[in-house]
Amino acid sequence: MIRAKFIGMLFVFGLSLAAVLPVSAANGQQDLDHYRLLVWLVTALLVLVVALFLSILRRGHRSRQALHQEVKRRHKAVSALEESEKRFRETVDLLPQSVFETDRVGKVVFWNRCALDLSGYSAGDLDSGLMLSQLFAVEDGERLQEVFQKVLSGQRLINSQFTVRKKDGSILPALISADAMVLQGQVTGIRGSIVDISDRVQAEKTLRQNEARLNYLAYHDTLTDLPNRALFQDRLEHALARARRFGSQLALLVIDLDRFKNFNDSLGHDVGDQVLWKVACQLRNGLREVDTLARIGGDEFVIVQENVASQADVATVAKKVLSLLVQPISLREHQLFLTASIGISLYPNNGEDVSSLMRQADRAMYQAKNKGGACFSFFSAEDDDLVEERLFLENDLRQAVDRHELLLHYQPQIDLESGRLVGVEALVRWQHGQRGMISPGAFIPLAEETGLIVPIGEWVLRAACIQGRKWQQSGMPPVRVAVNISTWQVRQPDFVDMVEGILDESGFDPQLLELEITESAVMDNVQEAVRILNIFQQRGISLAMDDFGTGYSSLSSLQRLPLSKLKIDRSFIREVTSNANDAALTSSVIALGRTMGLGVVAEGVETEEQLDFLQRMNCAQVQGFLFSKPLPANEVSTLFERSFVSSSAPPPVASEK
């Protein structure tokens, strides 16, 4: 608007100038017209120049405004970009994984805080030209270069595992992902991430270890670390396959510890486990590595022997096993002596598959037990019937107490000075429902081996005390009742409580009870035996050492025991008149008893000659078939009225303590 007014003023000024020009200034009308035209032209030119100048001024102003706006816009854009870059850096620093950027030659140009923490490097290390290869283990260097070139050429890297080497030299497993950075169509470097997978790798390692452990436990015995039944059967299958392929012979040995159940029950399962572990060590160290040794349950071990040339080779291995097991095992205050029964079956003679070989080896093992244990036996069809008979007998014996098939007979004990009955020994008998009377020699060893002697022994003690009480109530003279106590009963933790409970229950006078124990029951743990026997002595119970001379007790140990009597085993009395050694031993025991103030009882006296010898040696008491066989309780009363020995016999020097 200002520009239009200014131009209008110039135009009016030109018209006014043309109008006021004096006429005299021109020579005529024509000159005047020319002059006016010139003024008009000058005025128009001036207006045009002014308009052009004003237009230029206007455009310059607009340009300055546009430039100012552009500068302002660009400044704002730069600020926004810087703010965005700041937010990006802060966000990247918060990422839980390491992020890095490199140039084309592999020099690190950026990494986030997590990358600093992971690598142990500082931000200042970037200024020294840190190379990406310095972040990885030396052994990964060649592969890293190959991957780096592939990424620069456009191939993306996703979760490739590398080993990161930290600044302090420690290493850790990591997953690397990377891609090329492109700017204006040109590859400028690499951007990537590093994820520490140490926890995952450790978890996978732990998982593999656990799986391996579980697999090991599935095929190995946890107590002995030997192969278990499952692994043993698998190895036996493979051994049989090799034997079939090469036409060779194979032996299977089943090893069962004799009377181990009694050890386990009396000494505790922790001691039993230690015994099994030591047995496994003895066998493992004594056998060849090529032989398979396994524990298939309880106290049963097996050996697979391949490429057997003859039975003699197998017998050699069996003998070696027996010699390994006979070595004493020391546990705490116990010194245990083990034996084993070994059954042997042969491929292909006794079977061609796992089940048949196992069955025959088991039967052979029972054949060995029938022979008394501590031996080995090859499977024999002839002996198999005996094994089957033993299994039936064991099954019936387990039910004998409940079926009331057990009963007691009593054998008199005679005082040689008076010739009168002074005591009886309670002896268990088995009246089988179908088989009739079964000899103690047939079932007592079986009871000892299977542990059934513990409940049977308790029944015997209870029945004897009840009968003794009945004799007291009937008015009979006082008679001492002797009861045999098994080694396994002594080892029971509640043995003392059991004896005292039976005495209280029956009302039997403890001073009329005599417990007969064996040397082995005492010598296994002398200290504990002394403690138990002292308790019984304080109750007034008499204590006799049974089968004296057949064990391994020392005189020093014997002196510690509160004994009242020694019993000479019938094996010495049997040949006392014909065998000088037996005669000397019997005389020595009688003299030892006299010296220690102990009564002495000779068992198994069957002839007058034996009696005469014992009288001459001043033996205190005797028992045996010469005087009476074991009798039912109702026949014992008549024995008090008779004299068994002539009063002319020389009196013993020492009587029963």
C-alpha positions as CSV (number, residue, x, y, z in Angstrom):
1,M,0.0,0.0,0.0
2,I,2.8,2.4,0.8
3,R,4.5,1.5,-2.4
4,A,1.3,2.3,-4.4
5,K,0.9,5.7,-2.7
6,F,4.5,6.5,-3.4
7,I,4.2,5.7,-7.1
8,G,0.9,7.7,-7.3
9,M,2.6,10.7,-5.7
10,L,5.4,10.5,-8.3
11,F,2.8,10.3,-11.1
12,V,0.8,13.3,-9.7
13,F,4.1,15.2,-9.3
14,G,4.9,14.6,-13.0
15,L,1.4,15.8,-14.1
16,S,1.7,18.8,-12.0
17,L,5.2,19.6,-13.4
18,A,3.9,19.3,-17.0
19,A,0.9,21.5,-16.2
20,V,2.8,24.3,-14.7
21,L,5.5,24.6,-17.2
22,P,5.5,28.1,-18.6
23,V,4.4,28.6,-22.1
24,S,7.4,30.8,-22.7
25,A,9.7,28.0,-22.1
26,A,8.6,26.6,-25.5
27,N,8.8,28.0,-29.0
28,G,5.5,26.8,-29.9
29,Q,2.9,24.4,-29.2
30,Q,4.8,21.6,-30.8
31,D,7.8,22.2,-28.6
32,L,5.6,22.2,-25.7
33,D,4.0,19.0,-26.6
34,H,7.5,17.4,-27.0
35,Y,8.5,18.7,-23.7
36,R,5.5,17.4,-21.9
37,L,6.0,14.1,-23.6
38,L,9.5,14.0,-22.3
39,V,8.4,14.8,-18.8
40,W,5.8,12.0,-19.0
41,L,8.4,9.6,-20.1
42,V,10.9,10.6,-17.4
43,T,8.1,10.4,-14.8
44,A,7.1,7.0,-16.1
45,L,10.7,5.8,-16.1
46,L,11.2,7.1,-12.6
47,V,8.0,5.4,-11.5
48,L,9.1,2.2,-13.1
49,V,12.6,2.4,-11.4
50,V,11.1,3.2,-8.1
51,A,8.6,0.3,-8.5
52,L,11.4,-2.0,-9.4
53,F,13.4,-0.9,-6.5
54,L,10.6,-1.3,-4.1
55,S,9.9,-4.8,-5.5
56,I,13.5,-5.7,-5.0
57,L,13.4,-4.4,-1.5
58,R,10.2,-6.5,-0.9
59,R,11.8,-9.6,-2.2
60,G,14.9,-9.1,-0.1
61,H,12.7,-8.8,2.9
62,R,10.9,-11.9,2.1
63,S,14.1,-13.8,1.4
64,R,15.5,-12.7,4.8
65,Q,12.3,-13.8,6.5
66,A,12.5,-17.2,4.6
67,L,16.1,-17.6,5.5
68,H,15.4,-16.8,9.1
69,Q,12.6,-19.4,9.1
70,E,14.9,-21.9,7.5
71,V,17.6,-21.3,10.0
72,K,15.2,-21.6,12.8
73,R,13.7,-24.8,11.3
74,R,17.1,-26.4,10.9
75,H,18.1,-25.4,14.4
76,K,15.0,-27.0,15.7
77,A,15.6,-30.1,13.6
78,V,19.2,-30.4,14.9
79,S,18.0,-30.0,18.5
80,A,15.3,-32.6,17.9
81,L,17.9,-34.9,16.3
82,E,20.2,-34.4,19.3
83,E,17.4,-35.1,21.7
84,S,16.4,-38.2,19.8
85,E,20.0,-39.4,19.7
86,K,20.3,-38.8,23.5
87,R,17.1,-40.7,24.1
88,F,18.3,-43.5,21.8
89,R,21.6,-43.7,23.7
90,E,19.8,-43.7,27.0
91,T,17.4,-46.4,25.8
92,V,20.3,-48.5,24.4
93,D,22.1,-48.2,27.7
94,L,19.1,-49.6,29.5
95,L,19.0,-52.7,27.2
96,P,19.8,-56.0,29.1
97,Q,22.1,-57.1,26.3
98,S,25.3,-55.6,24.9
99,V,25.1,-53.5,21.7
100,F,28.0,-52.4,19.6
101,E,28.9,-50.7,16.4
102,T,32.0,-50.9,14.3
103,D,33.4,-49.3,11.2
104,R,34.3,-51.3,8.1
105,V,37.6,-52.4,9.4
106,G,36.2,-53.8,12.6
107,K,37.1,-50.9,15.0
108,V,34.5,-50.4,17.7
109,V,32.9,-47.0,17.5
110,F,30.1,-47.4,19.9
111,W,28.9,-49.8,22.7
112,N,26.3,-49.5,25.4
113,R,26.7,-49.7,29.1
114,C,25.9,-53.4,29.2
115,A,28.7,-54.0,26.7
116,L,31.1,-52.1,29.0
117,D,30.0,-54.2,32.0
118,L,30.2,-57.4,30.0
119,S,33.6,-56.9,28.5
120,G,35.3,-55.1,31.4
121,Y,36.5,-52.3,29.1
122,S,35.8,-48.6,29.7
123,A,34.4,-46.0,27.3
124,G,37.9,-44.5,27.1
125,D,39.2,-47.7,25.5
126,L,37.3,-46.7,22.4
127,D,39.6,-43.8,21.8
128,S,42.6,-46.1,21.6
129,G,41.1,-47.9,18.6
130,L,39.7,-51.0,20.2
131,M,39.1,-53.7,17.6
132,L,36.1,-56.0,17.7
133,S,38.4,-59.1,17.6
134,Q,39.8,-58.1,21.0
135,L,36.4,-59.0,22.5
136,F,36.6,-62.6,21.5
137,A,38.7,-65.6,22.3
138,V,41.7,-66.2,20.1
139,E,40.4,-69.5,18.9
140,D,37.3,-67.7,17.5
141,G,39.4,-65.2,15.6
142,E,39.4,-66.9,12.2
143,R,35.7,-67.7,12.3
144,L,35.0,-64.1,13.4
145,Q,36.7,-62.7,10.4
146,E,34.7,-64.9,8.1
147,V,31.5,-63.9,9.7
148,F,32.5,-60.2,9.7
149,Q,33.0,-60.3,5.9
150,K,29.7,-62.0,5.3
151,V,27.8,-59.4,7.4
152,L,29.5,-56.6,5.5
153,S,28.4,-58.2,2.2
154,G,24.8,-58.2,3.4
155,Q,24.3,-61.6,5.1
156,R,22.6,-61.2,8.5
157,L,24.1,-63.0,11.5
158,I,21.6,-64.4,14.1
159,N,22.5,-66.0,17.5
160,S,25.8,-67.4,16.5
161,Q,27.7,-68.7,19.6
162,F,31.2,-67.3,20.3
163,T,33.4,-67.1,23.3
164,V,33.8,-63.6,24.7
165,R,37.2,-62.7,26.2
166,K,36.9,-60.0,28.8
167,K,39.6,-57.4,29.5
168,D,40.8,-59.4,32.5
169,G,41.3,-62.5,30.4
170,S,38.3,-64.4,31.7
171,I,36.0,-65.9,29.1
172,L,32.3,-66.6,28.8
173,P,29.9,-68.0,26.2
174,A,27.7,-65.6,24.3
175,L,25.3,-65.4,21.3
176,I,26.2,-62.8,18.7
177,S,23.7,-61.2,16.2
178,A,24.8,-58.6,13.7
179,D,23.8,-56.7,10.6
180,A,25.4,-54.2,8.2
181,M,24.9,-50.4,8.8
182,V,24.1,-48.6,5.5
183,L,24.2,-44.9,5.0
184,Q,23.2,-43.3,1.7
185,G,23.5,-46.7,0.0
186,Q,27.0,-47.3,1.4
187,V,27.9,-49.9,4.0
188,T,29.7,-48.0,6.8
189,G,30.1,-50.8,9.3
190,I,28.4,-53.4,11.5
191,R,25.8,-53.0,14.3
192,G,25.3,-56.0,16.6
193,S,24.4,-57.4,20.0
194,I,26.0,-59.8,22.4
195,V,24.0,-61.9,24.9
196,D,25.7,-63.6,27.8
197,I,24.5,-67.2,28.0
198,S,26.7,-68.3,30.9
199,D,23.6,-69.1,33.0
200,R,22.0,-71.0,30.2
201,V,25.1,-72.9,29.4
202,Q,25.6,-73.8,33.1
203,A,22.0,-74.8,33.3
204,E,22.3,-77.1,30.3
205,K,25.6,-78.5,31.7
206,T,23.8,-79.2,35.0
207,L,20.9,-80.7,33.2
208,R,23.2,-83.0,31.2
209,Q,25.0,-83.9,34.4
210,N,21.7,-84.7,36.1
211,E,20.6,-86.7,33.2
212,A,23.9,-88.6,33.2
213,R,23.5,-89.1,37.0
214,L,20.0,-90.3,36.7
215,N,21.0,-92.7,33.9
216,Y,23.9,-93.9,36.1
217,L,21.5,-94.4,39.0
218,A,19.1,-96.3,36.8
219,Y,21.8,-98.9,36.1
220,H,24.0,-98.9,39.2
221,D,23.6,-99.7,42.8
222,T,23.7,-96.6,44.9
223,L,25.4,-98.2,47.9
224,T,28.3,-100.0,46.1
225,D,28.4,-98.3,42.7
226,L,28.3,-101.7,41.1
227,P,26.0,-102.5,38.2
228,N,22.5,-103.3,39.4
229,R,20.2,-106.0,38.2
230,A,19.1,-104.1,35.1
231,L,22.6,-103.4,33.8
232,F,23.7,-106.9,34.8
233,Q,21.0,-108.5,32.7
234,D,21.9,-106.3,29.8
235,R,25.6,-107.2,30.1
236,L,24.8,-110.9,30.5
237,E,22.6,-110.7,27.3
238,H,25.5,-109.2,25.4
239,A,27.9,-111.8,26.9
240,L,25.6,-114.6,25.8
241,A,25.4,-113.1,22.3
242,R,29.2,-113.1,22.1
243,A,29.4,-116.7,23.4
244,R,26.9,-117.9,20.8
245,R,28.8,-116.1,18.0
246,F,32.2,-117.5,18.9
247,G,31.0,-120.8,20.4
248,S,32.6,-120.1,23.7
249,Q,31.6,-121.1,27.3
250,L,30.3,-118.6,29.9
251,A,30.0,-118.9,33.7
252,L,27.5,-117.2,36.0
253,L,28.4,-117.1,39.7
254,V,25.8,-116.1,42.3
255,I,27.3,-115.0,45.6
256,D,25.2,-114.9,48.8
257,L,26.6,-113.9,52.1
258,D,26.0,-116.5,54.8
259,R,23.8,-115.3,57.7
260,F,24.0,-111.6,56.6
261,K,20.4,-111.0,57.6
262,N,21.4,-111.7,61.2
263,F,24.3,-109.1,61.0
264,N,21.9,-106.6,59.5
265,D,19.1,-107.2,62.1
266,S,21.4,-107.3,65.1
267,L,24.0,-104.7,64.4
268,G,21.7,-102.3,62.4
269,H,21.2,-101.5,58.8
270,D,23.9,-98.8,58.8
271,V,26.5,-101.4,59.8
272,G,25.0,-103.8,57.3
273,D,25.4,-101.2,54.5
274,Q,29.1,-100.7,55.4
275,V,29.6,-104.4,55.3
276,L,28.1,-104.6,51.8
277,W,30.2,-101.7,50.7
278,K,33.5,-103.3,51.9
279,V,32.5,-106.6,50.4
280,A,32.0,-104.8,47.1
281,C,35.4,-103.2,47.4
282,Q,37.1,-106.5,48.2
283,L,35.4,-108.2,45.2
284,R,36.1,-105.4,42.8
285,N,39.7,-105.1,43.7
286,G,40.2,-108.9,43.5
287,L,38.6,-109.7,40.2
288,R,39.7,-109.1,36.6
289,E,38.3,-106.0,34.9
290,V,36.9,-108.1,32.1
291,D,34.6,-109.9,34.5
292,T,31.3,-108.3,35.2
293,L,30.6,-107.8,38.9
294,A,27.1,-106.7,40.0
295,R,24.9,-106.4,43.1
296,I,21.4,-107.5,42.2
297,G,19.8,-107.0,45.6
298,G,20.3,-107.4,49.4
299,D,23.5,-109.3,50.0
300,E,23.5,-111.1,46.7
301,F,26.3,-110.4,44.1
302,V,26.9,-111.9,40.7
303,I,29.9,-112.4,38.5
304,V,29.8,-113.1,34.7
305,Q,33.0,-114.8,33.5
306,E,33.4,-115.0,29.7
307,N,35.6,-117.2,27.6
308,V,35.7,-120.0,30.1
309,A,38.0,-122.9,29.1
310,S,37.0,-125.4,31.8
311,Q,35.2,-125.8,35.1
312,A,38.6,-125.6,36.8
313,D,39.0,-122.0,35.6
314,V,35.6,-121.1,37.2
315,A,36.5,-123.0,40.4
316,T,39.7,-120.9,40.6
317,V,37.6,-117.7,40.5
318,A,35.2,-119.1,43.1
319,K,38.0,-120.0,45.5
320,K,39.5,-116.5,45.1
321,V,36.1,-115.0,45.9
322,L,35.8,-117.1,49.1
323,S,39.4,-116.2,50.1
324,L,38.6,-112.5,49.6
325,L,35.5,-112.6,51.7
326,V,37.1,-114.6,54.6
327,Q,39.2,-111.6,55.4
328,P,37.9,-110.0,58.7
329,I,36.0,-106.7,58.3
330,S,36.6,-104.1,61.0
331,L,33.7,-101.7,61.7
332,R,33.8,-99.4,64.7
333,E,34.2,-101.8,67.7
334,H,33.2,-104.8,65.7
335,Q,35.4,-107.2,63.8
336,L,33.2,-109.3,61.5
337,F,34.0,-112.6,59.9
338,L,32.0,-113.3,56.8
339,T,31.6,-116.4,54.6
340,A,29.6,-116.8,51.4
341,S,27.9,-119.5,49.4
342,I,28.5,-119.4,45.7
343,G,26.3,-121.1,43.1
344,I,27.6,-121.6,39.5
345,S,25.8,-122.2,36.2
346,L,27.5,-122.7,32.9
347,Y,26.4,-121.7,29.3
348,P,25.4,-123.7,27.4
349,N,25.3,-126.7,29.7
350,N,22.9,-125.3,32.3
351,G,20.9,-122.9,30.1
352,E,21.0,-120.7,27.1
353,D,19.3,-117.6,28.3
354,V,19.5,-115.2,31.2
355,S,16.5,-116.5,33.2
356,S,17.5,-120.2,33.0
357,L,21.2,-119.4,33.9
358,M,20.1,-117.3,36.8
359,R,17.6,-119.9,38.0
360,Q,20.2,-122.7,37.9
361,A,22.9,-120.5,39.6
362,D,20.5,-119.7,42.4
363,R,19.7,-123.4,42.9
364,A,23.4,-124.1,42.9
365,M,23.9,-121.4,45.6
366,Y,21.3,-123.1,47.8
367,Q,23.1,-126.4,47.2
368,A,26.2,-124.7,48.6
369,K,24.2,-123.5,51.6
370,N,23.0,-127.0,52.2
371,K,26.6,-128.1,52.5
372,G,27.0,-125.6,55.4
373,G,28.0,-122.5,53.4
374,A,31.4,-121.0,53.0
375,C,31.8,-123.0,49.8
376,F,30.8,-123.1,46.1
377,S,28.8,-125.5,44.1
378,F,28.2,-126.1,40.4
379,F,24.6,-126.7,39.5
380,S,23.7,-130.3,39.8
381,A,20.3,-131.8,38.9
382,E,20.8,-134.5,41.5
383,D,21.3,-131.9,44.3
384,D,18.4,-129.8,43.0
385,D,15.8,-131.8,44.9
386,L,17.6,-131.1,48.2
387,V,17.5,-127.4,47.4
388,E,13.8,-127.5,46.8
389,E,13.4,-129.4,50.0
390,R,15.3,-126.7,51.9
391,L,13.1,-124.0,50.4
392,F,9.9,-125.8,51.5
393,L,11.4,-126.4,55.0
394,E,12.4,-122.7,55.3
395,N,8.8,-121.6,54.4
396,D,7.3,-124.0,56.9
397,L,9.7,-123.0,59.6
398,R,8.6,-119.3,59.3
399,Q,5.1,-120.5,60.2
400,A,6.0,-123.0,62.9
401,V,5.7,-120.6,65.9
402,D,2.3,-119.3,64.7
403,R,1.1,-122.9,64.1
404,H,2.2,-124.0,67.6
405,E,4.4,-126.7,66.1
406,L,7.4,-126.0,68.3
407,L,7.8,-127.7,71.7
408,L,10.4,-128.1,74.4
409,H,12.2,-131.2,75.7
410,Y,14.4,-131.1,78.8
411,Q,17.7,-133.0,79.3
412,P,18.8,-133.5,82.9
413,Q,22.0,-132.1,84.2
414,I,23.5,-134.4,86.9
415,D,25.7,-133.4,89.8
416,L,28.5,-136.0,90.1
417,E,29.0,-135.5,93.8
418,S,25.4,-136.2,94.8
419,G,24.3,-138.1,91.7
420,R,21.1,-136.0,91.7
421,L,19.4,-133.9,89.1
422,V,20.3,-130.3,89.6
423,G,19.2,-128.7,86.4
424,V,17.7,-129.2,82.9
425,E,18.6,-127.9,79.5
426,A,15.7,-126.7,77.4
427,L,15.9,-128.1,73.9
428,V,13.5,-127.1,71.1
429,R,11.8,-129.6,68.9
430,W,9.7,-129.2,65.8
431,Q,6.6,-131.4,65.5
432,H,5.7,-130.7,61.8
433,G,2.0,-131.1,60.9
434,Q,2.6,-133.4,58.0
435,R,6.2,-134.5,58.3
436,G,6.2,-135.4,62.0
437,M,9.2,-134.7,64.3
438,I,12.0,-132.9,62.5
439,S,15.5,-133.2,63.9
440,P,17.0,-130.0,65.4
441,G,20.1,-130.6,63.2
442,A,17.8,-130.1,60.2
443,F,16.2,-126.9,61.2
444,I,18.4,-125.1,63.7
445,P,21.2,-124.3,61.1
446,L,18.5,-123.1,58.8
447,A,17.0,-120.9,61.5
448,E,20.5,-119.4,62.2
449,E,21.1,-118.7,58.5
450,T,17.7,-117.1,57.8
451,G,17.5,-115.1,61.1
452,L,14.5,-117.1,62.3
453,I,16.5,-118.1,65.3
454,V,15.7,-114.7,66.9
455,P,11.9,-115.2,67.1
456,I,12.3,-118.9,67.8
457,G,14.8,-118.2,70.6
458,E,12.4,-115.8,72.2
459,W,9.7,-118.4,72.1
460,V,12.0,-121.0,73.7
461,L,13.0,-118.6,76.5
462,R,9.4,-117.7,77.2
463,A,8.2,-121.3,77.1
464,A,11.0,-122.5,79.4
465,C,10.4,-119.8,82.0
466,I,6.7,-120.5,82.0
467,Q,7.4,-124.2,82.5
468,G,9.9,-123.5,85.3
469,R,7.3,-121.4,87.1
470,K,4.9,-124.3,86.8
471,W,7.4,-126.6,88.4
472,Q,7.9,-124.2,91.2
473,Q,4.2,-123.9,91.8
474,S,3.8,-127.7,91.8
475,G,6.1,-128.1,94.8
476,M,9.1,-129.7,93.0
477,P,12.5,-129.0,94.4
478,P,14.2,-126.0,92.8
479,V,15.6,-126.9,89.4
480,R,17.8,-124.7,87.3
481,V,16.5,-124.3,83.7
482,A,19.3,-123.7,81.1
483,V,18.3,-122.0,77.8
484,N,20.6,-121.6,74.8
485,I,21.0,-118.0,73.5
486,S,22.0,-117.6,69.9
487,T,24.6,-115.1,68.8
488,W,22.0,-113.2,66.8
489,Q,19.8,-112.8,69.9
490,V,22.7,-111.2,71.9
491,R,23.2,-108.7,69.0
492,Q,19.6,-107.6,69.2
493,P,19.4,-104.0,70.7
494,D,16.4,-105.0,72.8
495,F,17.8,-108.3,74.0
496,V,18.1,-107.3,77.7
497,D,14.6,-105.8,77.7
498,M,13.2,-109.0,76.1
499,V,14.7,-111.3,78.8
500,E,13.6,-109.1,81.7
501,G,10.1,-108.8,80.1
502,I,9.8,-112.6,79.9
503,L,10.9,-113.0,83.5
504,D,8.4,-110.4,84.7
505,E,5.6,-111.9,82.5
506,S,6.2,-115.5,83.6
507,G,7.1,-114.9,87.3
508,F,10.0,-117.3,87.0
509,D,12.7,-116.9,89.7
510,P,15.8,-115.3,87.9
511,Q,18.1,-117.3,90.1
512,L,16.8,-120.5,88.6
513,L,17.4,-119.3,85.0
514,E,20.7,-120.1,83.3
515,L,21.6,-118.6,79.9
516,E,24.0,-120.5,77.8
517,I,25.9,-118.3,75.3
518,T,28.6,-119.3,72.8
519,E,32.1,-117.9,72.5
520,S,31.4,-116.3,69.2
521,A,28.5,-114.4,70.7
522,V,30.9,-112.9,73.2
523,M,34.0,-112.4,71.1
524,D,32.3,-110.3,68.4
525,N,32.0,-107.5,70.8
526,V,33.5,-108.3,74.2
527,Q,32.8,-104.8,75.7
528,E,29.1,-105.0,74.9
529,A,28.9,-108.6,76.0
530,V,30.4,-107.8,79.4
531,R,27.8,-105.0,79.8
532,I,24.9,-107.2,79.0
533,L,26.1,-110.2,81.1
534,N,26.7,-107.9,84.1
535,I,23.1,-106.8,83.9
536,F,21.9,-110.4,84.0
537,Q,24.3,-111.3,86.8
538,Q,22.8,-108.4,88.9
539,R,19.4,-109.9,88.3
540,G,20.7,-113.2,89.7
541,I,20.7,-115.0,86.3
542,S,23.4,-117.7,85.9
543,L,25.6,-117.6,82.9
544,A,27.3,-120.5,81.2
545,M,29.6,-120.5,78.2
546,D,28.4,-123.2,75.8
547,D,30.6,-125.4,73.6
548,F,33.7,-124.1,75.3
549,G,36.9,-124.9,73.4
550,T,35.4,-124.8,69.9
551,G,35.7,-121.0,69.6
552,Y,38.5,-118.5,69.8
553,S,38.1,-116.7,73.2
554,S,41.2,-115.7,75.0
555,L,41.8,-116.2,78.7
556,S,42.0,-112.4,79.3
557,S,38.5,-112.0,77.7
558,L,37.2,-115.0,79.6
559,Q,38.2,-113.4,82.9
560,R,36.2,-110.3,82.2
561,L,32.9,-112.2,81.8
562,P,30.7,-112.8,84.8
563,L,30.4,-116.6,84.1
564,S,29.3,-119.2,86.5
565,K,29.9,-122.3,84.4
566,L,31.8,-123.8,81.4
567,K,30.2,-126.4,79.2
568,I,32.6,-128.8,77.4
569,D,31.4,-129.6,73.9
570,R,30.2,-133.1,73.1
571,S,32.7,-133.3,70.2
572,F,35.5,-133.6,72.8
573,I,33.7,-136.0,75.1
574,R,32.9,-138.4,72.2
575,E,36.5,-139.5,71.9
576,V,37.8,-138.5,75.3
577,T,38.8,-142.1,76.1
578,S,40.4,-142.8,72.7
579,N,41.9,-139.5,71.6
580,A,44.8,-138.1,73.7
581,N,44.2,-134.6,72.4
582,D,40.5,-134.6,73.4
583,A,41.4,-136.1,76.8
584,A,44.1,-133.4,77.4
585,L,41.8,-130.6,76.3
586,T,38.9,-131.9,78.5
587,S,41.2,-132.1,81.5
588,S,42.5,-128.6,80.9
589,V,39.0,-127.1,80.7
590,I,38.1,-128.9,84.0
591,A,41.2,-127.6,85.6
592,L,40.6,-124.1,84.2
593,G,37.1,-124.0,85.6
594,R,38.3,-125.2,89.0
595,T,41.0,-122.5,89.0
596,M,38.6,-119.8,88.1
597,G,36.0,-121.0,90.5
598,L,33.6,-122.0,87.7
599,G,31.4,-125.1,87.5
600,V,32.1,-127.4,84.5
601,V,29.4,-129.4,82.7
602,A,30.4,-132.1,80.2
603,E,27.9,-132.6,77.4
604,G,27.2,-135.7,75.4
605,V,28.1,-138.3,77.9
606,E,27.0,-141.7,76.5
607,T,29.2,-144.4,78.0
608,E,30.4,-145.5,81.4
609,E,34.0,-145.1,80.2
610,Q,33.4,-141.4,79.5
611,L,31.7,-141.0,82.9
612,D,34.6,-142.7,84.6
613,F,37.1,-140.4,83.0
614,L,35.1,-137.3,84.0
615,Q,34.8,-138.5,87.6
616,R,38.5,-139.0,87.8
617,M,39.1,-135.5,86.4
618,N,36.7,-134.2,89.1
619,C,34.2,-132.7,86.6
620,A,31.3,-131.1,88.4
621,Q,28.3,-131.9,86.3
622,V,27.4,-134.1,83.3
623,Q,24.5,-134.6,80.9
624,G,23.9,-137.0,78.1
625,F,22.1,-140.1,76.8
626,L,23.8,-142.2,79.5
627,F,21.5,-140.6,82.0
628,S,18.5,-139.6,80.0
629,K,17.4,-138.4,76.6
630,P,15.6,-135.0,76.4
631,L,12.1,-135.6,77.9
632,P,8.8,-133.7,77.7
633,A,8.0,-131.5,80.7
634,N,5.5,-133.9,82.2
635,E,8.2,-136.7,82.5
636,V,10.8,-134.5,84.2
637,S,9.2,-134.7,87.7
638,T,9.9,-138.4,88.0
639,L,13.7,-137.8,87.6
640,F,13.9,-136.0,91.0
641,E,13.3,-139.3,92.8
642,R,16.2,-141.3,91.3
643,S,20.0,-141.2,91.7
644,F,21.9,-141.2,88.5
645,V,25.5,-141.8,89.7
646,S,26.9,-144.0,92.5
647,S,27.8,-142.0,95.6
648,S,31.1,-143.8,95.6
649,A,32.4,-141.6,92.9
650,P,35.1,-139.3,94.1
651,P,33.7,-135.9,94.9
652,P,34.6,-133.0,92.7
653,V,37.0,-130.5,94.2
654,A,35.0,-127.4,93.1
655,S,31.2,-127.3,92.9
656,E,29.1,-125.0,90.8
657,K,29.6,-121.4,91.6
